[in-house]
């Protein structure tokens, strides 16, 4: 399962945390729905792929 989140704000900083939180909550929801079938599921590789703007400028992961 691949989960992606997109977020937008006019604030100067912090939006990536909202996007990462959204992905984490979605992954936990999938786990909760599927745990009766397989409790050994693993949630991994939650990462920021890219962002624009903000205090430190733009970012794009080199190896998504």
PDBQT receptor file of N, H, CA, C and O in Angstrom, charges set to zero:
ATOM      1  N   UNK A   1       0.855  -1.170   0.000  1.00  0.00    +0.000 N 
ATOM      2  CA  UNK A   1       0.000   0.000   0.000  1.00  0.00    +0.000 C 
ATOM      3  C   UNK A   1       0.899   1.231   0.000  1.00  0.00    +0.000 C 
ATOM      4  O   UNK A   1       1.839   1.312   0.791  1.00  0.00    +0.000 OA
ATOM      5  N   UNK A   2       0.624   2.167  -0.861  1.00  0.00    +0.000 N 
ATOM      6  H   UNK A   2      -0.139   2.101  -1.503  1.00  0.00    +0.000 HD
ATOM      7  CA  UNK A   2       1.352   3.439  -0.877  1.00  0.00    +0.000 C 
ATOM      8  C   UNK A   2       0.382   4.549  -0.509  1.00  0.00    +0.000 C 
ATOM      9  O   UNK A   2      -0.701   4.656  -1.084  1.00  0.00    +0.000 OA
ATOM     10  N   UNK A   3       0.774   5.368   0.445  1.00  0.00    +0.000 N 
ATOM     11  H   UNK A   3       1.654   5.281   0.912  1.00  0.00    +0.000 HD
ATOM     12  CA  UNK A   3      -0.062   6.470   0.912  1.00  0.00    +0.000 C 
ATOM     13  C   UNK A   3       0.690   7.771   0.671  1.00  0.00    +0.000 C 
ATOM     14  O   UNK A   3       1.851   7.900   1.058  1.00  0.00    +0.000 OA
ATOM     15  N   UNK A   4       0.037   8.728   0.037  1.00  0.00    +0.000 N 
ATOM     16  H   UNK A   4      -0.907   8.622  -0.278  1.00  0.00    +0.000 HD
ATOM     17  CA  UNK A   4       0.630  10.046  -0.170  1.00  0.00    +0.000 C 
ATOM     18  C   UNK A   4      -0.294  11.104   0.401  1.00  0.00    +0.000 C 
ATOM     19  O   UNK A   4      -1.516  10.957   0.372  1.00  0.00    +0.000 OA
ATOM     20  N   UNK A   5       0.291  12.166   0.918  1.00  0.00    +0.000 N 
ATOM     21  H   UNK A   5       1.284  12.286   0.942  1.00  0.00    +0.000 HD
ATOM     22  CA  UNK A   5      -0.468  13.281   1.464  1.00  0.00    +0.000 C 
ATOM     23  C   UNK A   5       0.040  14.576   0.854  1.00  0.00    +0.000 C 
ATOM     24  O   UNK A   5       1.237  14.737   0.614  1.00  0.00    +0.000 OA
ATOM     25  N   UNK A   6      -0.872  15.489   0.607  1.00  0.00    +0.000 N 
ATOM     26  H   UNK A   6      -1.844  15.359   0.802  1.00  0.00    +0.000 HD
ATOM     27  CA  UNK A   6      -0.524  16.803   0.085  1.00  0.00    +0.000 C 
ATOM     28  C   UNK A   6      -1.141  17.846   1.010  1.00  0.00    +0.000 C 
ATOM     29  O   UNK A   6      -2.302  17.730   1.402  1.00  0.00    +0.000 OA
ATOM     30  N   UNK A   7      -0.367  18.853   1.351  1.00  0.00    +0.000 N 
ATOM     31  H   UNK A   7       0.576  18.947   1.033  1.00  0.00    +0.000 HD
ATOM     32  CA  UNK A   7      -0.851  19.902   2.243  1.00  0.00    +0.000 C 
ATOM     33  C   UNK A   7      -0.394  21.250   1.703  1.00  0.00    +0.000 C 
ATOM     34  O   UNK A   7       0.641  21.351   1.044  1.00  0.00    +0.000 OA
ATOM     35  N   UNK A   8      -1.175  22.277   1.990  1.00  0.00    +0.000 N 
ATOM     36  H   UNK A   8      -2.016  22.195   2.526  1.00  0.00    +0.000 HD
ATOM     37  CA  UNK A   8      -0.852  23.619   1.516  1.00  0.00    +0.000 C 
ATOM     38  C   UNK A   8      -1.175  24.623   2.614  1.00  0.00    +0.000 C 
ATOM     39  O   UNK A   8      -2.167  24.484   3.329  1.00  0.00    +0.000 OA
ATOM     40  N   UNK A   9      -0.318  25.641   2.738  1.00  0.00    +0.000 N 
ATOM     41  H   UNK A   9       0.489  25.754   2.158  1.00  0.00    +0.000 HD
ATOM     42  CA  UNK A   9      -0.533  26.684   3.730  1.00  0.00    +0.000 C 
ATOM     43  C   UNK A   9       0.102  27.986   3.244  1.00  0.00    +0.000 C 
ATOM     44  O   UNK A   9       0.906  27.997   2.312  1.00  0.00    +0.000 OA
ATOM     45  N   UNK A  10      -0.275  29.063   3.890  1.00  0.00    +0.000 N 
ATOM     46  H   UNK A  10      -0.928  29.055   4.646  1.00  0.00    +0.000 HD
ATOM     47  CA  UNK A  10       0.375  30.348   3.605  1.00  0.00    +0.000 C 
ATOM     48  C   UNK A  10       1.371  30.696   4.717  1.00  0.00    +0.000 C 
ATOM     49  O   UNK A  10       2.037  31.729   4.654  1.00  0.00    +0.000 OA
ATOM     50  N   UNK A  11       1.470  29.838   5.729  1.00  0.00    +0.000 N 
ATOM     51  H   UNK A  11       0.929  28.998   5.780  1.00  0.00    +0.000 HD
ATOM     52  CA  UNK A  11       2.403  30.070   6.834  1.00  0.00    +0.000 C 
ATOM     53  C   UNK A  11       3.842  29.889   6.360  1.00  0.00    +0.000 C 
ATOM     54  O   UNK A  11       4.082  29.312   5.299  1.00  0.00    +0.000 OA
ATOM     55  N   UNK A  12       4.779  30.371   7.130  1.00  0.00    +0.000 N 
ATOM     56  H   UNK A  12       4.584  30.840   7.992  1.00  0.00    +0.000 HD
ATOM     57  CA  UNK A  12       6.193  30.327   6.760  1.00  0.00    +0.000 C 
ATOM     58  C   UNK A  12       6.865  28.969   6.996  1.00  0.00    +0.000 C 
ATOM     59  O   UNK A  12       7.876  28.674   6.357  1.00  0.00    +0.000 OA
ATOM     60  N   UNK A  13       6.337  28.150   7.883  1.00  0.00    +0.000 N 
ATOM     61  H   UNK A  13       5.516  28.390   8.402  1.00  0.00    +0.000 HD
ATOM     62  CA  UNK A  13       7.062  26.925   8.247  1.00  0.00    +0.000 C 
ATOM     63  C   UNK A  13       6.117  25.865   8.807  1.00  0.00    +0.000 C 
ATOM     64  O   UNK A  13       5.021  26.185   9.268  1.00  0.00    +0.000 OA
ATOM     65  N   UNK A  14       6.543  24.605   8.766  1.00  0.00    +0.000 N 
ATOM     66  H   UNK A  14       7.433  24.345   8.391  1.00  0.00    +0.000 HD
ATOM     67  CA  UNK A  14       5.871  23.535   9.484  1.00  0.00    +0.000 C 
ATOM     68  C   UNK A  14       4.897  22.667   8.720  1.00  0.00    +0.000 C 
ATOM     69  O   UNK A  14       4.416  21.688   9.289  1.00  0.00    +0.000 OA
ATOM     70  N   UNK A  15       4.576  22.952   7.482  1.00  0.00    +0.000 N 
ATOM     71  H   UNK A  15       4.968  23.747   7.020  1.00  0.00    +0.000 HD
ATOM     72  CA  UNK A  15       3.538  22.200   6.782  1.00  0.00    +0.000 C 
ATOM     73  C   UNK A  15       3.912  20.742   6.561  1.00  0.00    +0.000 C 
ATOM     74  O   UNK A  15       3.031  19.885   6.487  1.00  0.00    +0.000 OA
ATOM     75  N   UNK A  16       5.211  20.445   6.452  1.00  0.00    +0.000 N 
ATOM     76  H   UNK A  16       5.927  21.141   6.512  1.00  0.00    +0.000 HD
ATOM     77  CA  UNK A  16       5.596  19.047   6.220  1.00  0.00    +0.000 C 
ATOM     78  C   UNK A  16       5.184  18.167   7.395  1.00  0.00    +0.000 C 
ATOM     79  O   UNK A  16       4.908  16.983   7.202  1.00  0.00    +0.000 OA
ATOM     80  N   UNK A  17       5.136  18.719   8.609  1.00  0.00    +0.000 N 
ATOM     81  H   UNK A  17       5.360  19.681   8.765  1.00  0.00    +0.000 HD
ATOM     82  CA  UNK A  17       4.703  17.935   9.765  1.00  0.00    +0.000 C 
ATOM     83  C   UNK A  17       3.240  17.522   9.640  1.00  0.00    +0.000 C 
ATOM     84  O   UNK A  17       2.877  16.409  10.021  1.00  0.00    +0.000 OA
ATOM     85  N   UNK A  18       2.402  18.404   9.112  1.00  0.00    +0.000 N 
ATOM     86  H   UNK A  18       2.697  19.308   8.803  1.00  0.00    +0.000 HD
ATOM     87  CA  UNK A  18       1.002  18.061   8.908  1.00  0.00    +0.000 C 
ATOM     88  C   UNK A  18       0.864  16.952   7.863  1.00  0.00    +0.000 C 
ATOM     89  O   UNK A  18       0.068  16.029   8.035  1.00  0.00    +0.000 OA
ATOM     90  N   UNK A  19       1.633  17.046   6.791  1.00  0.00    +0.000 N 
ATOM     91  H   UNK A  19       2.280  17.796   6.651  1.00  0.00    +0.000 HD
ATOM     92  CA  UNK A  19       1.574  16.020   5.744  1.00  0.00    +0.000 C 
ATOM     93  C   UNK A  19       2.084  14.676   6.262  1.00  0.00    +0.000 C 
ATOM     94  O   UNK A  19       1.486  13.638   5.977  1.00  0.00    +0.000 OA
ATOM     95  N   UNK A  20       3.181  14.685   7.020  1.00  0.00    +0.000 N 
ATOM     96  H   UNK A  20       3.666  15.528   7.252  1.00  0.00    +0.000 HD
ATOM     97  CA  UNK A  20       3.717  13.444   7.577  1.00  0.00    +0.000 C 
ATOM     98  C   UNK A  20       2.755  12.833   8.599  1.00  0.00    +0.000 C 
ATOM     99  O   UNK A  20       2.621  11.612   8.674  1.00  0.00    +0.000 OA
ATOM    100  N   UNK A  21       2.092  13.674   9.379  1.00  0.00    +0.000 N 
ATOM    101  H   UNK A  21       2.201  14.667   9.318  1.00  0.00    +0.000 HD
ATOM    102  CA  UNK A  21       1.098  13.190  10.342  1.00  0.00    +0.000 C 
ATOM    103  C   UNK A  21      -0.079  12.555   9.624  1.00  0.00    +0.000 C 
ATOM    104  O   UNK A  21      -0.575  11.512  10.051  1.00  0.00    +0.000 OA
ATOM    105  N   UNK A  22      -0.533  13.171   8.534  1.00  0.00    +0.000 N 
ATOM    106  H   UNK A  22      -0.130  14.018   8.187  1.00  0.00    +0.000 HD
ATOM    107  CA  UNK A  22      -1.655  12.623   7.763  1.00  0.00    +0.000 C 
ATOM    108  C   UNK A  22      -1.319  11.236   7.224  1.00  0.00    +0.000 C 
ATOM    109  O   UNK A  22      -2.151  10.330   7.280  1.00  0.00    +0.000 OA
ATOM    110  N   UNK A  23      -0.106  11.066   6.704  1.00  0.00    +0.000 N 
ATOM    111  H   UNK A  23       0.569  11.802   6.659  1.00  0.00    +0.000 HD
ATOM    112  CA  UNK A  23       0.312   9.762   6.192  1.00  0.00    +0.000 C 
ATOM    113  C   UNK A  23       0.375   8.740   7.323  1.00  0.00    +0.000 C 
ATOM    114  O   UNK A  23      -0.063   7.602   7.155  1.00  0.00    +0.000 OA
ATOM    115  N   UNK A  24       0.910   9.136   8.459  1.00  0.00    +0.000 N 
ATOM    116  H   UNK A  24       1.266  10.060   8.595  1.00  0.00    +0.000 HD
ATOM    117  CA  UNK A  24       1.025   8.225   9.605  1.00  0.00    +0.000 C 
ATOM    118  C   UNK A  24      -0.345   7.769  10.093  1.00  0.00    +0.000 C 
ATOM    119  O   UNK A  24      -0.548   6.582  10.350  1.00  0.00    +0.000 OA
ATOM    120  N   UNK A  25      -1.275   8.689  10.220  1.00  0.00    +0.000 N 
ATOM    121  H   UNK A  25      -1.111   9.653  10.010  1.00  0.00    +0.000 HD
ATOM    122  CA  UNK A  25      -2.624   8.346  10.685  1.00  0.00    +0.000 C 
ATOM    123  C   UNK A  25      -3.321   7.441   9.668  1.00  0.00    +0.000 C 
ATOM    124  O   UNK A  25      -4.003   6.492  10.054  1.00  0.00    +0.000 OA
ATOM    125  N   UNK A  26      -3.158   7.720   8.390  1.00  0.00    +0.000 N 
ATOM    126  H   UNK A  26      -2.603   8.491   8.076  1.00  0.00    +0.000 HD
ATOM    127  CA  UNK A  26      -3.755   6.867   7.357  1.00  0.00    +0.000 C 
ATOM    128  C   UNK A  26      -3.176   5.451   7.421  1.00  0.00    +0.000 C 
ATOM    129  O   UNK A  26      -3.915   4.472   7.308  1.00  0.00    +0.000 OA
ATOM    130  N   UNK A  27      -1.857   5.341   7.603  1.00  0.00    +0.000 N 
ATOM    131  H   UNK A  27      -1.257   6.136   7.695  1.00  0.00    +0.000 HD
ATOM    132  CA  UNK A  27      -1.230   4.022   7.704  1.00  0.00    +0.000 C 
ATOM    133  C   UNK A  27      -1.720   3.267   8.938  1.00  0.00    +0.000 C 
ATOM    134  O   UNK A  27      -1.955   2.061   8.873  1.00  0.00    +0.000 OA
ATOM    135  N   UNK A  28      -1.872   3.962  10.049  1.00  0.00    +0.000 N 
ATOM    136  H   UNK A  28      -1.680   4.942  10.101  1.00  0.00    +0.000 HD
ATOM    137  CA  UNK A  28      -2.395   3.325  11.258  1.00  0.00    +0.000 C 
ATOM    138  C   UNK A  28      -3.846   2.890  11.079  1.00  0.00    +0.000 C 
ATOM    139  O   UNK A  28      -4.259   1.871  11.633  1.00  0.00    +0.000 OA
ATOM    140  N   UNK A  29      -4.613   3.645  10.320  1.00  0.00    +0.000 N 
ATOM    141  H   UNK A  29      -4.277   4.472   9.871  1.00  0.00    +0.000 HD
ATOM    142  CA  UNK A  29      -5.999   3.271  10.040  1.00  0.00    +0.000 C 
ATOM    143  C   UNK A  29      -6.047   1.993   9.216  1.00  0.00    +0.000 C 
ATOM    144  O   UNK A  29      -6.852   1.104   9.494  1.00  0.00    +0.000 OA
ATOM    145  N   UNK A  30      -5.192   1.896   8.203  1.00  0.00    +0.000 N 
ATOM    146  H   UNK A  30      -4.538   2.618   7.977  1.00  0.00    +0.000 HD
ATOM    147  CA  UNK A  30      -5.118   0.671   7.394  1.00  0.00    +0.000 C 
ATOM    148  C   UNK A  30      -4.715  -0.501   8.282  1.00  0.00    +0.000 C 
ATOM    149  O   UNK A  30      -5.305  -1.578   8.186  1.00  0.00    +0.000 OA
ATOM    150  N   UNK A  31      -3.730  -0.309   9.137  1.00  0.00    +0.000 N 
ATOM    151  H   UNK A  31      -3.251   0.565   9.215  1.00  0.00    +0.000 HD
ATOM    152  CA  UNK A  31      -3.316  -1.365  10.064  1.00  0.00    +0.000 C 
ATOM    153  C   UNK A  31      -4.492  -1.809  10.931  1.00  0.00    +0.000 C 
ATOM    154  O   UNK A  31      -4.728  -3.006  11.096  1.00  0.00    +0.000 OA
ATOM    155  N   UNK A  32      -5.220  -0.857  11.476  1.00  0.00    +0.000 N 
ATOM    156  H   UNK A  32      -5.028   0.115  11.342  1.00  0.00    +0.000 HD
ATOM    157  CA  UNK A  32      -6.344  -1.171  12.358  1.00  0.00    +0.000 C 
ATOM    158  C   UNK A  32      -7.410  -1.986  11.625  1.00  0.00    +0.000 C 
ATOM    159  O   UNK A  32      -7.996  -2.904  12.198  1.00  0.00    +0.000 OA
ATOM    160  N   UNK A  33      -7.658  -1.651  10.362  1.00  0.00    +0.000 N 
ATOM    161  H   UNK A  33      -7.181  -0.905   9.896  1.00  0.00    +0.000 HD
ATOM    162  CA  UNK A  33      -8.674  -2.372   9.600  1.00  0.00    +0.000 C 
ATOM    163  C   UNK A  33      -8.218  -3.785   9.212  1.00  0.00    +0.000 C 
ATOM    164  O   UNK A  33      -9.048  -4.674   9.024  1.00  0.00    +0.000 OA
ATOM    165  N   UNK A  34      -6.902  -3.991   9.092  1.00  0.00    +0.000 N 
ATOM    166  H   UNK A  34      -6.228  -3.268   9.245  1.00  0.00    +0.000 HD
ATOM    167  CA  UNK A  34      -6.384  -5.275   8.611  1.00  0.00    +0.000 C 
ATOM    168  C   UNK A  34      -5.787  -6.157   9.696  1.00  0.00    +0.000 C 
ATOM    169  O   UNK A  34      -5.394  -7.287   9.407  1.00  0.00    +0.000 OA
ATOM    170  N   UNK A  35      -5.708  -5.689  10.918  1.00  0.00    +0.000 N 
ATOM    171  H   UNK A  35      -6.028  -4.771  11.153  1.00  0.00    +0.000 HD
ATOM    172  CA  UNK A  35      -5.022  -6.432  11.974  1.00  0.00    +0.000 C 
ATOM    173  C   UNK A  35      -5.657  -7.785  12.279  1.00  0.00    +0.000 C 
ATOM    174  O   UNK A  35      -4.970  -8.685  12.763  1.00  0.00    +0.000 OA
ATOM    175  N   UNK A  36      -6.929  -7.947  12.013  1.00  0.00    +0.000 N 
ATOM    176  H   UNK A  36      -7.487  -7.216  11.620  1.00  0.00    +0.000 HD
ATOM    177  CA  UNK A  36      -7.574  -9.237  12.249  1.00  0.00    +0.000 C 
ATOM    178  C   UNK A  36      -7.029 -10.306  11.312  1.00  0.00    +0.000 C 
ATOM    179  O   UNK A  36      -7.049 -11.493  11.637  1.00  0.00    +0.000 OA
ATOM    180  N   UNK A  37      -6.547  -9.886  10.158  1.00  0.00    +0.000 N 
ATOM    181  H   UNK A  37      -6.530  -8.922   9.893  1.00  0.00    +0.000 HD
ATOM    182  CA  UNK A  37      -6.001 -10.814   9.167  1.00  0.00    +0.000 C 
ATOM    183  C   UNK A  37      -4.519 -11.087   9.432  1.00  0.00    +0.000 C 
ATOM    184  O   UNK A  37      -4.067 -12.229   9.348  1.00  0.00    +0.000 OA
ATOM    185  N   UNK A  38      -3.760 -10.021   9.757  1.00  0.00    +0.000 N 
ATOM    186  H   UNK A  38      -4.127  -9.093   9.826  1.00  0.00    +0.000 HD
ATOM    187  CA  UNK A  38      -2.311 -10.172   9.918  1.00  0.00    +0.000 C 
ATOM    188  C   UNK A  38      -1.764  -9.100  10.860  1.00  0.00    +0.000 C 
ATOM    189  O   UNK A  38      -1.617  -7.938  10.481  1.00  0.00    +0.000 OA
ATOM    190  N   UNK A  39      -1.467  -9.509  12.089  1.00  0.00    +0.000 N 
ATOM    191  H   UNK A  39      -1.586 -10.453  12.397  1.00  0.00    +0.000 HD
ATOM    192  CA  UNK A  39      -0.929  -8.562  13.065  1.00  0.00    +0.000 C 
ATOM    193  C   UNK A  39       0.559  -8.290  12.856  1.00  0.00    +0.000 C 
ATOM    194  O   UNK A  39       1.120  -7.428  13.533  1.00  0.00    +0.000 OA
ATOM    195  N   UNK A  40       1.202  -8.994  11.950  1.00  0.00    +0.000 N 
ATOM    196  H   UNK A  40       0.747  -9.695  11.400  1.00  0.00    +0.000 HD
ATOM    197  CA  UNK A  40       2.642  -8.808  11.738  1.00  0.00    +0.000 C 
ATOM    198  C   UNK A  40       2.945  -7.771  10.657  1.00  0.00    +0.000 C 
ATOM    199  O   UNK A  40       4.089  -7.648  10.219  1.00  0.00    +0.000 OA
ATOM    200  N   UNK A  41       1.931  -7.028  10.227  1.00  0.00    +0.000 N 
ATOM    201  H   UNK A  41       1.002  -7.128  10.582  1.00  0.00    +0.000 HD
ATOM    202  CA  UNK A  41       2.151  -5.980   9.223  1.00  0.00    +0.000 C 
ATOM    203  C   UNK A  41       3.182  -4.985   9.739  1.00  0.00    +0.000 C 
ATOM    204  O   UNK A  41       3.348  -4.817  10.947  1.00  0.00    +0.000 OA
ATOM    205  N   UNK A  42       3.870  -4.330   8.813  1.00  0.00    +0.000 N 
ATOM    206  H   UNK A  42       3.735  -4.467   7.831  1.00  0.00    +0.000 HD
ATOM    207  CA  UNK A  42       4.889  -3.351   9.160  1.00  0.00    +0.000 C 
ATOM    208  C   UNK A  42       4.589  -2.038   8.442  1.00  0.00    +0.000 C 
ATOM    209  O   UNK A  42       4.324  -2.022   7.240  1.00  0.00    +0.000 OA
ATOM    210  N   UNK A  43       4.634  -0.951   9.187  1.00  0.00    +0.000 N 
ATOM    211  H   UNK A  43       4.849  -0.964  10.163  1.00  0.00    +0.000 HD
ATOM    212  CA  UNK A  43       4.521   0.393   8.607  1.00  0.00    +0.000 C 
ATOM    213  C   UNK A  43       5.947   0.920   8.518  1.00  0.00    +0.000 C 
ATOM    214  O   UNK A  43       6.642   1.019   9.529  1.00  0.00    +0.000 OA
ATOM    215  N   UNK A  44       6.379   1.257   7.311  1.00  0.00    +0.000 N 
ATOM    216  H   UNK A  44       5.814   1.176   6.489  1.00  0.00    +0.000 HD
ATOM    217  CA  UNK A  44       7.744   1.742   7.172  1.00  0.00    +0.000 C 
ATOM    218  C   UNK A  44       7.867   2.799   6.081  1.00  0.00    +0.000 C 
ATOM    219  O   UNK A  44       6.927   3.054   5.328  1.00  0.00    +0.000 OA
ATOM    220  N   UNK A  45       9.027   3.393   6.016  1.00  0.00    +0.000 N 
ATOM    221  H   UNK A  45       9.790   3.185   6.628  1.00  0.00    +0.000 HD
ATOM    222  CA  UNK A  45       9.383   4.386   5.005  1.00  0.00    +0.000 C 
ATOM    223  C   UNK A  45       8.409   5.558   4.912  1.00  0.00    +0.000 C 
ATOM    224  O   UNK A  45       7.987   5.935   3.819  1.00  0.00    +0.000 OA
ATOM    225  N   UNK A  46       8.062   6.122   6.041  1.00  0.00    +0.000 N 
ATOM    226  H   UNK A  46       8.405   5.816   6.929  1.00  0.00    +0.000 HD
ATOM    227  CA  UNK A  46       7.320   7.376   6.033  1.00  0.00    +0.000 C 
ATOM    228  C   UNK A  46       8.357   8.476   5.859  1.00  0.00    +0.000 C 
ATOM    229  O   UNK A  46       9.216   8.663   6.720  1.00  0.00    +0.000 OA
ATOM    230  N   UNK A  47       8.280   9.203   4.752  1.00  0.00    +0.000 N 
ATOM    231  H   UNK A  47       7.582   9.052   4.052  1.00  0.00    +0.000 HD
ATOM    232  CA  UNK A  47       9.320  10.182   4.439  1.00  0.00    +0.000 C 
ATOM    233  C   UNK A  47       8.760  11.353   3.654  1.00  0.00    +0.000 C 
ATOM    234  O   UNK A  47       7.748  11.243   2.962  1.00  0.00    +0.000 OA
ATOM    235  N   UNK A  48       9.438  12.461   3.781  1.00  0.00    +0.000 N 
ATOM    236  H   UNK A  48      10.260  12.551   4.344  1.00  0.00    +0.000 HD
ATOM    237  CA  UNK A  48       9.097  13.658   3.024  1.00  0.00    +0.000 C 
ATOM    238  C   UNK A  48       9.705  13.528   1.630  1.00  0.00    +0.000 C 
ATOM    239  O   UNK A  48      10.912  13.321   1.500  1.00  0.00    +0.000 OA
ATOM    240  N   UNK A  49       8.880  13.648   0.582  1.00  0.00    +0.000 N 
ATOM    241  H   UNK A  49       7.900  13.816   0.688  1.00  0.00    +0.000 HD
ATOM    242  CA  UNK A  49       9.377  13.565  -0.790  1.00  0.00    +0.000 C 
ATOM    243  C   UNK A  49       9.775  14.933  -1.321  1.00  0.00    +0.000 C 
ATOM    244  O   UNK A  49      10.815  15.079  -1.964  1.00  0.00    +0.000 OA
ATOM    245  N   UNK A  50       8.936  15.947  -1.049  1.00  0.00    +0.000 N 
ATOM    246  H   UNK A  50       8.092  15.829  -0.527  1.00  0.00    +0.000 HD
ATOM    247  CA  UNK A  50       9.275  17.293  -1.507  1.00  0.00    +0.000 C 
ATOM    248  C   UNK A  50       8.433  18.324  -0.781  1.00  0.00    +0.000 C 
ATOM    249  O   UNK A  50       7.381  18.018  -0.219  1.00  0.00    +0.000 OA
ATOM    250  N   UNK A  51       8.930  19.564  -0.810  1.00  0.00    +0.000 N 
ATOM    251  H   UNK A  51       9.785  19.812  -1.267  1.00  0.00    +0.000 HD
ATOM    252  CA  UNK A  51       8.178  20.699  -0.289  1.00  0.00    +0.000 C 
ATOM    253  C   UNK A  51       8.712  21.958  -0.955  1.00  0.00    +0.000 C 
ATOM    254  O   UNK A  51       9.851  22.000  -1.422  1.00  0.00    +0.000 OA
ATOM    255  N   UNK A  52       7.882  22.964  -0.989  1.00  0.00    +0.000 N 
ATOM    256  H   UNK A  52       6.957  22.930  -0.610  1.00  0.00    +0.000 HD
ATOM    257  CA  UNK A  52       8.307  24.251  -1.539  1.00  0.00    +0.000 C 
ATOM    258  C   UNK A  52       8.026  25.343  -0.532  1.00  0.00    +0.000 C 
ATOM    259  O   UNK A  52       7.091  25.240   0.263  1.00  0.00    +0.000 OA
ATOM    260  N   UNK A  53       8.837  26.393  -0.565  1.00  0.00    +0.000 N 
ATOM    261  H   UNK A  53       9.596  26.477  -1.211  1.00  0.00    +0.000 HD
ATOM    262  CA  UNK A  53       8.635  27.531   0.330  1.00  0.00    +0.000 C 
ATOM    263  C   UNK A  53       9.094  27.241   1.743  1.00  0.00    +0.000 C 
ATOM    264  O   UNK A  53       9.856  26.306   1.989  1.00  0.00    +0.000 OA
ATOM    265  N   UNK A  54       8.623  28.051   2.660  1.00  0.00    +0.000 N 
ATOM    266  H   UNK A  54       8.004  28.811   2.461  1.00  0.00    +0.000 HD
ATOM    267  CA  UNK A  54       8.973  27.896   4.065  1.00  0.00    +0.000 C 
ATOM    268  C   UNK A  54      10.282  28.572   4.426  1.00  0.00    +0.000 C 
ATOM    269  O   UNK A  54      10.962  29.142   3.572  1.00  0.00    +0.000 OA
ATOM    270  N   UNK A  55      10.617  28.502   5.685  1.00  0.00    +0.000 N 
ATOM    271  H   UNK A  55      10.064  28.039   6.378  1.00  0.00    +0.000 HD
ATOM    272  CA  UNK A  55      11.798  29.165   6.235  1.00  0.00    +0.000 C 
ATOM    273  C   UNK A  55      13.098  28.698   5.573  1.00  0.00    +0.000 C 
ATOM    274  O   UNK A  55      13.985  29.510   5.309  1.00  0.00    +0.000 OA
ATOM    275  N   UNK A  56      13.213  27.396   5.304  1.00  0.00    +0.000 N 
ATOM    276  H   UNK A  56      12.493  26.736   5.519  1.00  0.00    +0.000 HD
ATOM    277  CA  UNK A  56      14.443  26.840   4.731  1.00  0.00    +0.000 C 
ATOM    278  C   UNK A  56      14.359  26.613   3.224  1.00  0.00    +0.000 C 
ATOM    279  O   UNK A  56      15.263  26.011   2.644  1.00  0.00    +0.000 OA
ATOM    280  N   UNK A  57      13.305  27.075   2.588  1.00  0.00    +0.000 N 
ATOM    281  H   UNK A  57      12.571  27.564   3.059  1.00  0.00    +0.000 HD
ATOM    282  CA  UNK A  57      13.204  26.950   1.139  1.00  0.00    +0.000 C 
ATOM    283  C   UNK A  57      12.680  25.599   0.686  1.00  0.00    +0.000 C 
ATOM    284  O   UNK A  57      12.119  24.835   1.471  1.00  0.00    +0.000 OA
ATOM    285  N   UNK A  58      12.874  25.320  -0.596  1.00  0.00    +0.000 N 
ATOM    286  H   UNK A  58      13.330  25.941  -1.234  1.00  0.00    +0.000 HD
ATOM    287  CA  UNK A  58      12.358  24.104  -1.211  1.00  0.00    +0.000 C 
ATOM    288  C   UNK A  58      13.240  22.894  -0.903  1.00  0.00    +0.000 C 
ATOM    289  O   UNK A  58      14.426  23.019  -0.597  1.00  0.00    +0.000 OA
ATOM    290  N   UNK A  59      12.606  21.699  -0.998  1.00  0.00    +0.000 N 
ATOM    291  H   UNK A  59      11.643  21.597  -1.246  1.00  0.00    +0.000 HD
ATOM    292  CA  UNK A  59      13.311  20.441  -0.774  1.00  0.00    +0.000 C 
ATOM    293  C   UNK A  59      12.725  19.398  -1.692  1.00  0.00    +0.000 C 
ATOM    294  O   UNK A  59      11.507  19.333  -1.858  1.00  0.00    +0.000 OA
ATOM    295  N   UNK A  60      13.568  18.583  -2.291  1.00  0.00    +0.000 N 
ATOM    296  H   UNK A  60      14.558  18.636  -2.157  1.00  0.00    +0.000 HD
ATOM    297  CA  UNK A  60      13.120  17.423  -3.071  1.00  0.00    +0.000 C 
ATOM    298  C   UNK A  60      14.069  16.270  -2.777  1.00  0.00    +0.000 C 
ATOM    299  O   UNK A  60      15.282  16.393  -2.948  1.00  0.00    +0.000 OA
ATOM    300  N   UNK A  61      13.501  15.135  -2.328  1.00  0.00    +0.000 N 
ATOM    301  H   UNK A  61      12.515  15.036  -2.189  1.00  0.00    +0.000 HD
ATOM    302  CA  UNK A  61      14.308  13.950  -2.018  1.00  0.00    +0.000 C 
ATOM    303  C   UNK A  61      14.962  13.437  -3.300  1.00  0.00    +0.000 C 
ATOM    304  O   UNK A  61      14.309  13.354  -4.340  1.00  0.00    +0.000 OA
ATOM    305  N   UNK A  62      16.229  13.097  -3.229  1.00  0.00    +0.000 N 
ATOM    306  H   UNK A  62      16.759  13.164  -2.384  1.00  0.00    +0.000 HD
ATOM    307  CA  UNK A  62      16.962  12.635  -4.410  1.00  0.00    +0.000 C 
ATOM    308  C   UNK A  62      16.570  11.232  -4.824  1.00  0.00    +0.000 C 
ATOM    309  O   UNK A  62      16.492  10.942  -6.018  1.00  0.00    +0.000 OA
ATOM    310  N   UNK A  63      16.322  10.356  -3.865  1.00  0.00    +0.000 N 
ATOM    311  H   UNK A  63      16.386  10.592  -2.895  1.00  0.00    +0.000 HD
ATOM    312  CA  UNK A  63      15.947   8.968  -4.156  1.00  0.00    +0.000 C 
ATOM    313  C   UNK A  63      14.607   8.635  -3.497  1.00  0.00    +0.000 C 
ATOM    314  O   UNK A  63      14.575   8.065  -2.406  1.00  0.00    +0.000 OA
ATOM    315  N   UNK A  64      13.503   8.989  -4.160  1.00  0.00    +0.000 N 
ATOM    316  H   UNK A  64      13.529   9.451  -5.046  1.00  0.00    +0.000 HD
ATOM    317  CA  UNK A  64      12.192   8.738  -3.542  1.00  0.00    +0.000 C 
ATOM    318  C   UNK A  64      11.961   7.268  -3.387  1.00  0.00    +0.000 C 
ATOM    319  O   UNK A  64      10.914   6.856  -2.887  1.00  0.00    +0.000 OA
TER     320      UNK A  64
